[in-house]
Every structure is written in C-alpha cells, then in structure tokens.
Amino acid sequence: MQIYKVGGAVRDALLGLPVRDHDWVVVGATPEAMTAQGFLPVGRDFPVFLHPETHEEYALARTERKTARGYHGFAFQASPEVTLEEDLARRDLTINAMAQPLGAAGLEGIVDPWNGRADLAAGVLRHVTPAFGEDPVRILRVARFASRFSSFSVAPETLSLMRQMVADGEVDALVPERVWQELARGLMEEHPSRMIEVLRECGALARLLPEVDRLFGVPQRAEHHPEVDTGAHLLLVLDMAARLQAPLDVRFACLAHDLGKGTTPPDVLPRHIGHEQRSARLMRAVAERLRVPSDCRDLADVVAREHGNIHASGTLGPAAVLRLLERCDALRKPGRFERALLACECDARGRLGLQDRPYPQRDRLAAALAAVQSVTTSGIAGEAIAAGLSGPAVGKRIQEARLQALQNRKEIFQNPGLAE
C-alpha cells in the first residue's frame, strides 16, 4: 500500500499558497485492507474512505471509462493493479495531476507525469488527456480555476476541446445542482469575472446562463456607464463584489441585477426603461432552473427590483424612502436589506474608472432604517387601541410615527442619488 497526497494540496504548496484541504490516493490497496486499518467507507460510486482520525478523504487509485452522456455517465475500476500514473491521467488539469508521497517533507518527491509544474510556472490551465472531453463538469471547473488564478490563461487546445464539448451538447446534460455548485464556488473567488469570460469564450455561457450571455454587446448610456457595454459592466460589478468581500447571496444578486437589460427593445437603446422588473422575472427563472438557494434568490429579487430606486434615493423625500424600506421588507429583514445595499454599492462602483468613488446611499438608507426602527410600535399601537382605534387605523398611526421619525432626520435627505 502506497499513499500519496494529490491535487490541490500539491498545487497550492508549489504556488506558496495556504493549503485548504488534503486529498489522498492509495495505490495497491483493497477496500478490505482499508477498513481493516480503521478507514470509514463513504464512496457511493467508487471506493473512498475517511481517515479514522483526520477524517480526510483517501481514495483508491482508479481508472474510469465513459459509458453515457453527462456527469454521471462513467464506469470506474479501482483495484490494486491501478498505478499512480493511471490515476493521475484521469484528472482534469495538469496543475491538478501531481502527487507527493506520504511523509515527504517540503516539496520533495513530487510525481509530475503531465508537466503540471511547468504549466504552473507558465500560468496555463491545460487538460491532461483527451478524456477531459468526457466530463462536462470540467468546463465549469476550468472556468472556476480561471477565476481563482486570474493571471492564468486557458491553453488553446483546452479551449478548443471545451468548445467542441459545447457543440456536442455535453453541457446540456449537466444536472442543475452541479452547475450551481461550481457557479457558486466561482463567484466566491477573487476574480469571478474570469469565470464568466471563460464560459462565454467556449460557448457554455449561452447554454447554461443565456440571460447573462445576452448582456454582452448591449449598450448603456455612457453618462452613467463609462464602460457602455452591459456585459462589461457586469464583469466589473462581480469583481467589485469580490473586492468588498461580499457573501455569496450578494454576489448572486450582482450577477442577476441587470438581466432585464438583455431584453430591452433595440429601438429604445441605450436607455433601459423598466429593466428592473424584467430583471427580477428573469432572475427567478434562473433561480428555479439552477435550484438556487432561497436566501440567494430572495436577496437577488430585492436588488433586481429596487437597485434603481436605491441608487436614486438621494432624490427621494421621507415618504418615498419609507415606501422603499417597506418594499424591501427592511423592517422585518434588516440584515437582508444591509446586504442589498452592499450589492447596490457593488453595482454603483462597478463602472469603468469609478471603482473608488464613495456610495453615500448605503449609509444614508442605513440611517433611515435606523430612524424608522427607533419608533416604538407597541406603545403607539397601545395608545391607538386605548383611543378606540383598530385594524388599519392602528397601522396608520404607526405609519405616521415612522414618517415623522424620518422627517426629523433632515440630514438624510440632503445628498443627490445616482441614476441607473
């Protein structure tokens, strides 16, 4: 039995990056030998085991054979005769197809049959063998790695193979859960724009997220968007979300906030009247198709519908601001509203040459919400009931008190807003 550290742990150590987790491959072993040493079997499709103490994954060396279209269309063979080189040959990229013997110190003893170290040094994402083309998930993985290692380029032959996979319909067989999993991981990387760029370059974006793909080439008003192109704006917004260390639901909201601009009638361009409601409808379709978690979907809905009003909130009076807070359900869900404001800041600063400008709307509306929250509704309701009021009349008293609280904060309404 020989044990090797494989994949990302070896790659990141060579790059001098923190190692996030360790994966291991075991050569020359059987499932019975693993369980005899206390390993816990967890693999459903092929033999994978958890270490009895560290709980890290140990997989038996295996080969795979394509049997049907899609992610699950594989037959696996794991036996003591499978070599380390055969196991590494089934991996996606050369930079992930290196191994290091258990117990090796530093960077000694690295096994690199596919020249992964050279591709690391050159900054290239290159597939290992033509078997790459058998698994459509690898298109998503390449795009995700491009967002993590944004200075790396995709090898021309790998990009060509990805395009062929798209043309052959392989991406159409991807299950929604796996698409969302890889998309979410890519959105959380340092440069999520690169994921979108790579997916678009190979043609996968038009198949997986046509609503996003349609944004490229759609013009916007230059006085509000110096980058003009809506797709270019989206890329800037996504990278601004990463720069501001936004959580996943904010980043998904950024991805979906302008989808409606892709359906603006050509005769009204570069204006996008009413795109907010169209964006919300399209976002909901995407969320349903990819089975996006409800917290991401709900925040994206608020941002899509209201980002224009939030940008322009400096031009709104107290009554209009109160209505905005109510539409965003900010009083019941202040944390979600705070994240909506962050998404809007990413949108406002994700514009060519304007990445470092302030976004006063965020602090202003946070202050407005705090003013409204300061109203003690139970006391007002009690007084109204004691005066013989009920139902809507009680609600009106509370509404009046909240409006008065906003009117007393005149400094909130002294700064202009931002269009679009």
Summary of the structure (lengths in Angstrom):
residues: 420
radius of gyration: 26.4
end to end distance: 62.5
largest distance: 86.7
contacts: 1379
relative contact order: 0.07
helix: 55%
strand: 10%
